Amino acid sequence: MLLNILCQSPVSEGSTPSDAIRNTLELAQLADRTGYHRFWVAEHHSDPALASASPEILVAHLAATTRNLHIGSGGVLLPYYSPFKVAEQFRMLAALHPGRIDLGIGRSGGSEGEAPAALGIHAPDSFRAMDELLGWLAGRRMRRETFASPDGVTPPTPWMLGTSPASARFAGERGLPYAFGGFLDPRQMGESLQTYHQTFQPSVWADRPRVNLAWYVQAAETEREARELTRSSEEWFVDCLLRGSCQPFPDPARLGEPGWSPMERMLVEMRRQLSLVGTGEQVVAGLRALKAQTAADELTLVTIPWSHEARLTSYRLIAEAADLRPSPVAGPTATVGYA
């Protein structure tokens, strides 16, 4: 079972965004030692709770300070960028770290307030922009005298990210690996995965359908402790996603009884039903069942308690229960400074 990690660089109450970025580095190094397959970082802007705004920079540093992991974006928000520039950034990363770089692409925005206006909308037609990006990545000259540098490198693997049949159809028709964000919104998971498999056409990027399913998990030494650790992310879910008041992830020690409305309580309960929470063994058993149910090739785990140490422990317990083992990937190992 291939297990991956998606890190959004969460900011906990009482810490700083810089702390969150350093925590991402520490988590990647733990993942590298314990046998996880991929480590992806997200893109969020002007978000007090999520500090990862420049995945291409984080990917470069993480790849230089790990040995075994595939490092990538989960994902670059293509509407904000020139497809040509994204292709050049990730071809450069692939040249520095051969065989280790993934390019996960999101076709919608994910920013707060006026950040989209500050970034500029370069590609309002995200599917057309995705086609352009794939051309530049593959080394085609999309304009007569222009190519994406550096030339002559094996490009990174592009992944289509999504939560809908529309993104699944695009991924299938273009022969792309598909990452479904089940931790964001799993309501159309069955239809999306069916659409992807039905429409898949082999390509230079993949010779068969390949599904990466992202899910929320929380492990601890006991099931009771694991459930207590989810309180911070549940409170954030209500405040940010339901009430529109985004703040760092709250310290559960200061939280009293939840002041949730009946509708909010119902949505939190639905979220609980769609999360895997318990001991490492319980979470892994749930992951195996999820893999069997969906025929996913890989599972990407998202875990955000208030405590960074609890997050490290969760991923360590899952790795132990799944009996993960690091397996070096192709290509030379880079070091800090690329010495």
TIKEVO-804104 format. One record per atom (N, C-alpha, C, CB): residue in three letters; z, x, y. Coordinates in steps of 0.05 Angstrom, whole numbers, plus 5000, padded with zeros to 4 digits. Each point is the difference from the previous one (the first is absolute). Glycine has a CB too. Example, Ala and Ser with C-alpha at 12.3 -4.5 7.8 and 13.67 -1.06 7.14 Angstrom:
TIKEVO-804104
ALA515652644886/ALA500049825024/ALA500050185024/ALA502549624977/SER496150315044/SER500150165024/SER501449855022/SER495750244987/
This chain:
TIKEVO-804104
MET500050174976/MET500049835024/MET500050185025/MET502449634975/LEU495550345041/LEU499950155025/LEU501549865022/LEU495550194986/LEU506549945025/LEU501649895021/LEU499650165026/LEU503449834967/ASN496350035055/ASN499650125026/ASN502149905019/ASN495150034992/ILE504950095032/ILE501949935022/ILE498449955025/ILE503850264979/LEU496849525035/LEU499049955027/LEU502450035019/LEU496249694984/CYS503750495035/CYS502150055019/CYS499149925028/CYS501950374972/GLN499549445040/GLN499449915028/GLN501750145021/GLN498649564981/SER502950655010/SER501850145018/SER501949815014/SER496650365007/PRO505149494978/PRO501749805012/PRO502250135016/PRO499149704962/VAL501550175061/VAL502150095018/VAL502549834996/VAL496650165034/SER505649974958/SER502549854995/SER501750005025/SER499850134952/GLU501649665052/GLU501949985023/GLU501950245000/GLU499749504999/GLY500550635024/GLY501750235002/GLY498550264996/GLY503749734984/SER493850265009/SER498350244998/SER497749995019/SER501350054951/THR497050155049/THR497850025018/THR497350004985/THR502950255033/PRO494949694981/PRO497450024987/PRO499450284989/PRO498449645031/SER502650574983/SER499750274990/SER501450034973/SER499650185047/ASP502849714951/ASP501550004974/ASP498249874979/ASP504549985024/ALA494349804983/ALA498349854980/ALA497750174990/ALA501349575023/ILE497450584995/ILE497850184991/ILE501150224982/ILE497549905043/ARG504850214964/ARG501150214983/ARG500849884973/ARG501750255040/ASN499349504960/ASN500649874974/ASN497549964983/ASN503949775023/THR493950174990/THR497549984985/THR499350264986/THR498449655033/LEU501950574980/LEU499550264988/LEU501850054976/LEU498550185045/GLU504149764959/GLU501950044978/GLU499349824976/GLU503650125033/LEU495649634973/LEU499249824978/LEU497550104985/LEU502149625026/ALA496050484989/ALA497650104987/ALA500650244982/ALA497349855039/GLN504550324969/GLN500750234984/GLN501549914975/GLN500350285041/LEU501449514961/LEU501349894976/LEU497949884981/LEU504249915027/ALA493949944985/ALA497949884983/ALA498350224986/ALA499849615032/ASP499750614981/ASP498550224989/ASP501550124976/ASP498050095045/ARG504649934957/ARG501650124978/ARG500349814977/ARG502450275034/THR497749474971/THR500849814979/THR497649864986/THR504149945026/GLY493450124982/GLY497849914984/GLY498549765010/GLY502450174963/TYR498149755062/TYR498349785011/TYR497150115004/TYR504149805024/HIS494150014976/HIS497150084999/HIS498950025029/HIS499549774956/ARG500950035060/ARG499050005028/ARG502349955019/ARG495549834984/PHE504150275040/PHE501849955022/PHE498449945025/PHE503550314981/TRP496649435027/TRP498549915023/TRP501849945024/TRP496649814968/VAL502350235056/VAL501549945024/VAL498449795016/VAL502150475001/ALA499449375014/ALA498949775013/ALA499350065029/ALA502649704970/GLU496350105044/GLU499450025029/GLU501149765014/GLU495850274991/HIS506149785027/HIS501149785017/HIS500350125028/HIS502549784961/HIS497150055059/HIS500250095028/HIS502049835016/HIS495350164997/SER506349985020/SER501949865017/SER501949824984/SER496750025038/ASP504150084939/ASP501849844983/ASP502650144998/ASP496149834973/PRO506150055037/PRO502650145000/PRO501150064972/PRO500949775043/ALA498050094937/ALA501150034973/ALA498350184982/ALA502049565005/LEU495550505002/LEU498250154983/LEU498750225017/LEU499149594970/ALA501450665023/ALA499450225018/ALA497350144994/ALA504850075005/SER493949854973/SER497550144993/SER497649895015/SER501950084954/ALA497350075067/ALA497849915017/ALA497550164996/ALA503349855033/SER496950394955/SER497750184997/SER499850104971/SER500450145049/PRO498549694933/PRO500050084972/PRO498550254994/PRO500449524989/GLU497450535027/GLU498550244995/GLU501650265004/GLU495849755013/ILE506050245007/ILE501750245005/ILE502250024978/ILE499149965049/LEU502149824944/LEU502050014978/LEU498750094974/LEU502649645023/VAL495050264971/VAL498750084975/VAL499650304999/VAL497749554998/ALA501550575024/ALA499550295001/ALA502650154994/ALA496349935033/HIS505949994979/HIS502550144996/HIS501149964972/HIS501049965049/LEU498949794941/LEU501049944974/LEU498450154978/LEU501649555017/ALA495850464986/ALA498450144980/ALA500650305000/ALA496449665005/ALA504350455019/ALA500650285001/ALA502750084989/ALA497150015040/THR504649794957/THR502850064992/THR500749874973/THR501350035048/THR496649884937/THR500449904973/THR498050144982/THR501849555016/ARG498550414957/ARG498350144981/ARG498449824983/ARG503350365000/ASN497849424991/ASN498849834979/ASN498949745009/ASN503250224970/LEU497849675052/LEU499349735008/LEU497249985011/LEU504849935010/HIS494049844986/HIS497749925016/HIS501249885026/HIS497049914959/ILE502150185064/ILE501149925026/ILE497949845014/ILE503150405003/GLY497749375009/GLY498049855014/GLY501149805020/GLY497250054960/SER501049795051/SER500849805020/SER500049734986/SER498050275037/GLY504049574972/GLY500249734989/GLY500649805021/GLY501450194957/GLY497049775064/GLY497550155003/GLY499350055029/GLY498449814957/VAL499450325047/VAL498950035027/VAL498949735009/VAL498850494992/LEU501949425032/LEU499149745010/LEU497350045014/LEU504849845006/LEU493150114979/LEU497350075009/LEU499149865026/LEU498950074953/PRO502049685054/PRO499049885025/PRO500750175025/PRO500549564978/TYR501450625020/TYR500850155024/TYR498550275003/TYR504449784996/TYR493850294985/TYR498950265000/TYR497050014996/TYR504450164983/SER494450065025/SER497250054993/SER499850074970/SER499150165048/PRO499349704937/PRO499750084971/PRO499250294997/PRO498749534990/PHE499650575028/PHE499250284998/PHE502450195003/PHE495649885020/LYS506250074998/LYS502350175004/LYS501949984976/LYS499649945050/VAL500849834939/VAL501749974976/VAL498850164977/VAL501549545015/ALA495950444982/ALA498750154978/ALA500450305004/ALA496649644995/GLU503150465030/GLU500450295004/GLU502950084996/GLU496349995033/GLN505649854976/GLN502850074995/GLN500650034970/GLN501249765042/PHE497950054942/PHE500750004972/PHE498250194984/PHE501749535005/ARG495950535004/ARG498550214987/ARG501350275005/ARG495749735005/MET505450315018/MET501450245006/MET502550034982/MET498449995048/LEU503149794949/LEU502350014982/LEU499250064972/LEU502349675030/ALA495450214961/ALA499150064973/ALA499150294996/ALA498549524997/ALA500550605025/ALA499350284998/ALA502550184998/ALA495849915027/LEU506350014987/LEU502550164999/LEU501549954973/LEU500349975050/HIS499549794939/HIS501549944976/HIS498249864980/HIS504249955027/PRO494050204960/PRO498049894982/PRO501249834978/PRO497150395010/GLY501949374985/GLY500849844978/GLY502749855005/GLY497550314971/ARG503649715053/ARG502749895003/ARG500149785022/ARG501950444985/ILE496049515029/ILE500149825023/ILE498849734994/ILE499850405030/ASP501649384978/ASP499149734998/ASP499749885028/ASP502249944955/LEU495849905049/LEU499649865025/LEU500149704996/LEU497250385017/GLY505249514986/GLY500449714999/GLY499349885027/GLY503550044965/ILE494849755036/ILE499149895025/ILE500849705001/ILE496150325001/GLY505249625022/GLY500649725006/GLY498049895020/GLY504950084991/ARG494149685005/ARG497949905018/ARG501149825022/ARG496950034962/SER505849945039/SER501149845022/SER502050175015/SER499449584974/GLY501550325049/GLY502050155016/GLY502849964988/GLY497149945041/GLY504850214969/GLY502849984992/GLY501850105021/GLY498650044952/SER501049885072/SER501450125023/SER501549805015/SER496550355003/GLU505449745013/GLU501849835016/GLU499149995029/GLU503750114969/GLY496849665044/GLY499749975028/GLY497250075010/GLY504850105004/GLU495150085016/GLU497450075013/GLU498950264988/GLU501549775041/ALA499650324936/ALA499050254988/ALA497049974992/ALA504650094983/PRO494449695007/PRO497249984994/PRO498250055025/PRO501149684963/ALA499850225060/ALA498450055024/ALA500150295008/ALA500949535015/ALA501450604981/ALA500250285006/ALA498350174982/ALA504649925017/LEU495250014958/LEU498450154980/LEU497049955005/LEU503849974967/GLY495549785041/GLY497249935003/GLY498949904973/GLY499550345037/ILE498949454964/ILE498849894976/ILE497250124998/ILE502849575003/HIS496950624979/HIS497450134997/HIS498249864980/HIS502250435011/ALA499049424971/ALA498449894978/ALA500949714994/ALA499350464981/PRO499949355036/PRO500849734995/PRO498949884974/PRO500349945049/ASP497450154942/ASP498849924975/ASP500950204979/ASP496049785022/SER506350174965/SER501250204983/SER498450064975/SER504449855017/PHE494249954972/PHE498450054976/PHE497650185007/PHE501449564980/ARG497350405043/ARG497850175008/ARG501050285005/ARG497649615020/ALA504850414993/ALA501250265005/ALA500650154974/ALA501949835043/MET499050024937/MET500750114974/MET497550124987/MET503849684995/ASP494050175007/ASP497550104989/ASP499150265014/ASP498649534988/GLU501750485038/GLU499350245015/GLU501850234991/GLU498549735039/LEU504150224958/LEU501950214992/LEU499250114972/LEU503649785027/LEU495750044954/LEU499350094974/LEU497550185001/LEU502049584980/GLY496150365037/GLY497750165003/GLY500650285010/GLY497449605009/TRP504350425012/TRP500850265010/TRP501650164979/TRP500149815047/LEU501750054939/LEU501650144980/LEU498250124978/LEU503849685009/ALA494250174983/ALA498250084978/ALA498250235008/ALA500249544982/GLY499750535044/GLY498350225009/GLY497349915010/GLY502450284969/ARG497249455033/ARG497449915010/ARG499850045030/ARG499849664963/ARG497750385047/ARG499550035029/ARG499549725011/ARG498150484994/MET504049405015/MET499849735011/MET498449995026/MET504349884977/ARG495650355036/ARG498350035023/ARG498350264995/ARG503349775032/ARG494450254980/ARG498050194992/ARG501050284997/ARG496749715022/GLU504850394998/GLU500850285000/GLU503050044996/GLU496150105030/THR505249694961/THR502950005000/THR501149984972/THR500149805046/PHE501950364947/PHE501449974975/PHE503050055004/PHE495950164975/ALA505749745007/ALA502950025002/ALA500950274990/ALA500549514995/SER500750655022/SER501050274992/SER502849984988/SER497350205037/PRO503450004947/PRO498350214990/PRO498149914978/PRO503650325012/ASP494049794989/ASP498049934980/ASP500650154974/ASP496549915037/GLY502449994941/GLY500250144975/GLY502649994985/GLY496850295020/VAL505049524988/VAL502549964986/VAL499949754984/VAL502550255036/THR499149744943/THR500349754985/THR501749815016/THR499650234956/PRO499449535052/PRO501549835018/PRO502549884987/PRO495749905023/PRO506250014993/PRO502349874988/PRO499349734988/PRO502950235034/THR498749674948/THR499549744988/THR500849785020/THR500850194954/PRO497249635053/PRO500749775017/PRO501149774984/PRO496550155033/TRP505649734977/TRP501249764988/TRP499849775020/TRP503150284971/MET496149495020/MET500049765017/MET502749864997/MET495149944995/LEU506450035027/LEU502549865000/LEU499649715008/LEU502450435011/GLY499249394977/GLY499749725007/GLY502049824987/GLY495350095008/THR504649655000/THR501749804988/THR498549744997/THR504150215020/SER493249814980/SER498449754999/SER497550044983/SER501749885045/PRO497149904946/PRO497550024985/PRO497750135016/PRO501449594975/ALA498750385052/ALA497850125016/ALA500050314997/ALA500349625033/SER502150504970/SER500250294996/SER499450084971/SER503350025038/ALA497549814943/ALA499550064972/ALA497050004994/ALA504549814988/ARG494149995023/ARG497149984996/ARG498650245011/ARG500349505001/PHE500550585024/PHE498750235012/PHE500450254983/PHE500749805046/ALA501850244945/ALA500650234983/ALA498450004974/ALA504650025019/GLY495249744969/GLY498549984975/GLY497050065004/GLY503449674984/GLU495450215036/GLU497250035005/GLU499350295008/GLU499749525014/ARG502150624999/ARG499550285007/ARG500950204979/ARG500449865048/GLY500850044931/GLY500950184979/GLY502450185008/GLY495449994983/LEU506449895033/LEU502350155010/LEU502549944983/LEU498050005046/PRO503850194951/PRO502749944990/PRO501349805020/PRO500450454976/TYR501349375013/TYR501249795016/TYR503050014999/TYR495949714992/ALA505450295031/ALA503050005001/ALA500849735012/ALA500350515005/PHE501249334979/PHE500949745009/PHE502950025009/PHE496849774968/GLY503750145057/GLY502750015012/GLY501849774992/GLY498050245038/GLY502849764937/GLY501749784990/GLY502749995015/GLY497850044956/PHE503250185054/PHE502549995015/PHE499849865027/PHE501350434976/LEU496249555034/LEU499549875025/LEU499649704997/LEU498050425017/ASP500249514965/ASP499449714995/ASP498649974973/ASP499649925050/PRO501950004930/PRO498849984973/PRO498749744993/PRO503450324986/ARG496449495034/ARG499149734994/ARG497249994988/ARG503049845036/GLN495250344973/GLN497349994990/GLN499450234980/GLN498649795043/MET503550314945/MET499650234982/MET498249944976/MET504550155013/GLY496049634974/GLY498449934976/GLY497149965007/GLY504049794980/GLU495450065041/GLU497349955008/GLU498650265009/GLU501349535014/SER500250645001/SER498950255010/SER499350194977/SER502649945042/LEU499250094939/LEU499450194978/LEU497749904983/LEU504850145001/GLN495149594995/GLN497849894984/GLN497450045015/GLN503149664980/THR496950305046/THR497550045016/THR499150294998/THR501449635031/TYR500550554971/TYR499350294999/TYR498750074974/TYR503950105030/HIS497349824948/HIS498950074974/HIS497249864995/HIS504750054982/GLN495049715028/GLN497549864996/GLN497750115016/GLN502649594991/THR498050535032/THR497950095018/THR499650304999/THR501049635029/PHE500550524955/PHE499950295000/PHE497350104991/PHE504950014992/GLN494150185024/GLN497550154993/GLN500650305000/GLN497149635020/PRO502350514959/PRO500650294999/PRO498650145023/PRO500449984950/SER501050235060/SER499050155023/SER500750294997/SER500449595029/VAL498950564992/VAL500850285000/VAL503050035003/VAL495650125020/TRP505849674989/TRP502950015004/TRP501649934975/TRP499249895048/ALA499749934935/ALA501549924976/ALA497949894980/ALA504349895027/ASP496150184948/ASP498149904979/ASP501149754987/ASP498450464992/ARG504049455015/ARG501249764989/ARG502049895020/ARG499350164952/PRO501549595046/PRO502049895018/PRO502650164998/PRO498049554996/ARG503350505027/ARG502550145000/ARG501949865020/ARG497850444987/VAL504449465003/VAL501949845016/VAL502650145003/VAL497949584984/ASN503050445041/ASN502650115007/ASN501649785013/ASN498150475007/LEU504049444980/LEU501649775010/LEU502650105012/LEU498049714964/ALA502450225062/ALA502450085014/ALA502149784999/ALA497350295031/TRP505249784962/TRP502249804996/TRP502650115011/TRP497649834959/TYR504149985050/TYR502650085010/TYR502050034977/TYR499149765044/VAL502450464956/VAL502050054979/VAL502550125013/VAL496350084966/GLN505949895019/GLN502550135008/GLN501750054975/GLN499949785046/ALA500650474949/ALA501750074977/ALA502650135009/ALA495950064972/ALA506249915012/ALA502650135005/ALA501450034973/ALA500349805047/GLU502050324953/GLU501550044975/GLU500749744987/GLU501850425018/THR498749374997/THR500649734989/THR498349795014/THR504750144990/GLU494949644996/GLU498449795012/GLU501349885025/GLU498249894954/ARG504450095046/ARG501449905023/ARG499650185024/ARG503449794970/GLU496850475027/GLU499650185022/GLU497149985010/GLU503550314981/ALA494649675001/ALA497249985008/ALA499649765017/ALA498650244959/ARG502649535034/ARG499649765015/ARG501350025028/ARG499849744957/GLU502550405044/GLU501350045026/GLU498350175018/GLU504549964978/LEU494050235010/LEU498350185016/LEU497649865013/LEU501550374970/THR497849405019/THR497749865011/THR500849845025/THR498049974954/ARG504550015053/ARG500949835022/ARG498750095026/ARG504349924977/SER495550345028/SER498950105025/SER497149925003/SER503150394998/SER495249644981/SER497249935003/SER499649705001/SER498850414975/GLU503049445013/GLU499849715002/GLU500649915029/GLU501349954952/GLU500850175060/GLU500649925028/GLU497850085018/GLU504950064990/TRP493950175005/TRP497750095016/TRP497649814997/TRP501650484996/PHE498049444979/PHE497849814994/PHE500349745017/PHE499750194953/VAL502749715048/VAL500449755016/VAL499750055029/VAL503149844965/ASP498250385045/ASP500050055029/ASP497250075010/ASP504750154997/CYS493950034988/CYS497550105010/CYS497649824992/CYS501950464996/LEU497849484979/LEU497649864991/LEU500249705005/LEU499350364966/LEU503149535033/LEU500249715004/LEU500849925029/LEU501349974952/ARG500350205061/ARG500949945027/ARG498650165022/ARG504349874980/GLY494350345012/GLY498550165019/GLY501750195016/GLY496849645002/SER505650434988/SER501850185014/SER500350264984/SER502449615022/CYS495850574981/CYS499950244983/CYS501950215011/CYS495349914987/GLN506650184996/GLN501950215006/GLN500350184976/GLN502549705033/PRO498850534970/PRO500450174976/PRO501549854978/PRO500150405029/PHE499749704947/PHE501349874977/PHE503050005004/PHE496250134969/PRO505149645030/PRO502949995007/PRO501850124979/PRO499049595026/ASP503350514983/ASP502150104982/ASP501349764987/ASP500750425029/PRO499249554945/PRO501249774987/PRO503049985004/PRO496450024967/ALA504950215040/ALA502950005003/ALA500849825024/ALA500250464980/ARG498149505039/ARG500749845023/ARG499049714998/ARG499950425027/LEU498749524952/LEU498949734997/LEU502049814988/LEU495450204995/GLY504949575017/GLY501749804988/GLY498449824982/GLY503050015040/GLU497849744957/GLU498449814985/GLU497349955014/GLU504349784982/PRO493650195002/PRO497449965013/PRO499949745016/PRO497950254962/GLY501149775062/GLY499649765017/GLY497249894998/GLY503550175030/TRP495649794946/TRP497249924996/TRP499849704999/TRP499150424975/SER498649485035/SER499449724998/SER499349934971/SER498549995049/PRO501449754944/PRO499249934973/PRO497250114993/PRO502849595004/MET495350405015/MET497350104995/MET500150314996/MET498049625027/GLU503550524990/GLU500250294997/GLU501350074973/GLU500450055050/ARG501749804943/ARG501350064974/ARG498049954977/ARG504549875020/MET493949934982/MET498049944979/MET498050234998/MET500649515007/LEU498550605016/LEU498150214999/LEU501250264990/LEU497649795038/VAL505050264969/VAL501350244989/VAL500349974969/VAL502550065044/GLU498149704947/GLU500249964971/GLU497350054986/GLU503849675008/MET494150245005/MET497350054989/MET499550304998/MET498349565018/ARG502550585003/ARG499650295001/ARG501650134977/ARG499249995050/ARG503249914945/ARG501650114978/ARG498749964973/ARG504149915027/GLN494649864970/GLN498749954974/GLN497650184996/GLN501549535003/LEU497450585018/LEU497750174998/LEU500650295004/LEU497349625017/SER505350454980/SER500950285001/SER501350084974/SER500749975050/LEU499350284944/LEU501350104976/LEU502550165008/LEU495650034975/VAL506749865019/VAL502650105009/VAL501850034976/VAL499449805046/GLY501950434951/GLY501950044978/GLY500450294994/GLY498649574981/THR502350494995/THR500250284991/THR497250124997/THR504549904977/GLY495450365020/GLY497450134995/GLY498649884976/GLY501850415020/GLU499749544958/GLU498849894976/GLU499049725005/GLU503050284972/GLN498549565043/GLN499149725006/GLN497550005017/GLN504749854997/VAL495250325023/VAL497650025017/VAL497650094984/VAL502950095040/VAL497450114944/VAL497750104984/VAL499149794980/VAL501750465005/ALA500149394983/ALA499249784982/ALA498349795016/ALA504150084971/GLY496849865053/GLY498549825017/GLY497350115007/GLY504249825018/LEU495650444988/LEU497450125006/LEU498149994977/LEU502450305033/ARG498749754943/ARG498349994976/ARG498949724996/ARG502650374979/ALA499149435026/ALA499149724997/ALA497949935021/ALA504549884981/LEU495950225043/LEU498149955022/LEU497350134994/LEU503849975033/LYS496350274956/LYS497650144993/LYS498549854978/LYS502150445012/ALA499349464968/ALA498849854979/ALA498849745010/ALA503250204967/GLN498249675052/GLN499149745011/GLN497450035016/GLN504849855001/THR495050375014/THR497850035020/THR497950204990/THR503249895036/ALA497350264943/ALA498250214991/ALA499550215021/ALA497849674970/ALA504250375047/ALA499850215021/ALA500050274987/ALA502449705033/ASP496050484979/ASP499950284990/ASP502450165010/ASP495049974998/GLU505949975027/GLU502150155012/GLU501849805015/GLU497250425004/LEU505349664999/LEU501949835016/LEU501250185022/LEU501149714959/THR498950185065/THR501150145023/THR502549875009/THR495450155014/LEU506750004989/LEU502749895005/LEU500750035029/LEU501450104953/VAL499849685058/VAL501050005028/VAL503049944998/VAL495549855019/THR506150324993/THR502949964999/THR501250075028/THR500150114950/ILE501349705062/ILE501250065027/ILE502849895002/ILE495449985020/PRO506650174970/PRO502849935007/PRO500750135026/PRO501249974951/TRP501149975060/TRP500950135025/TRP500550294995/TRP502049575016/SER499150504961/SER500850284995/SER497750164988/SER504749844992/HIS494750385020/HIS497950184990/HIS500850114972/HIS498650125047/GLU504049944950/GLU500950114974/GLU499649794978/GLU503450295024/ALA497149454983/ALA499649794980/ALA497149974993/ALA504049765018/ARG494250295001/ARG497149994994/ARG499250234982/ARG499249795044/LEU501850454961/LEU499550234982/LEU501049944972/LEU500250315039/THR502249584959/THR501249944974/THR498449804985/THR504550105018/SER494549704996/SER498449794988/SER497550124987/SER501749675033/TYR496850494981/TYR497650114989/TYR500650204977/TYR497849945045/ARG504550204958/ARG500750184978/ARG500749854975/ARG501750335034/LEU499949454968/LEU500749854977/LEU497649874986/LEU504449915021/ILE493750004995/ILE497549894988/ILE498450214986/ILE499949655036/ALA499950594976/ALA498550224987/ALA501350074973/ALA498650175045/GLU504149844955/GLU501450064975/GLU499549794979/GLU503550255026/ALA496849494982/ALA499749784981/ALA497149994989/ALA503649755024/ALA494550324993/ALA497149994991/ALA499250264986/ALA499049695038/ASP502850504962/ASP499550264987/ASP497550135012/ASP502149844958/LEU497850175069/LEU497850125014/LEU500150314997/LEU499849625032/ARG497950504968/ARG499850294999/ARG497950105019/ARG501450004952/PRO499250205065/PRO497950105018/PRO497750124985/PRO503550095034/SER494149844974/SER497650124988/SER498250115023/SER500249684960/PRO499650595041/PRO498550125022/PRO497249895002/PRO502750414995/VAL496349555030/VAL497349915004/VAL498250245005/VAL501749565019/ALA495650384981/ALA498150225004/ALA500250115028/ALA497049804966/GLY502350465037/GLY499950125026/GLY502350185005/GLY497649605017/PRO502150595001/PRO502150195006/PRO502449875015/PRO496650365002/THR505749754994/THR502449905014/THR500150125028/THR502449944956/ALA497949895063/ALA500250095028/ALA502950055007/ALA495949755013/THR504550435006/THR502750055009/THR500149955030/THR500850344964/VAL501649645047/VAL500349965029/VAL498650225014/VAL504449764994/GLY493950175025/GLY498450215014/GLY497550074986/GLY504250175018/TYR495349714959/TYR497550054984/TYR499650304995/TYR498049585020/ALA504250564975/ALA499850284994/ALA498850054972/ALA504050095029/
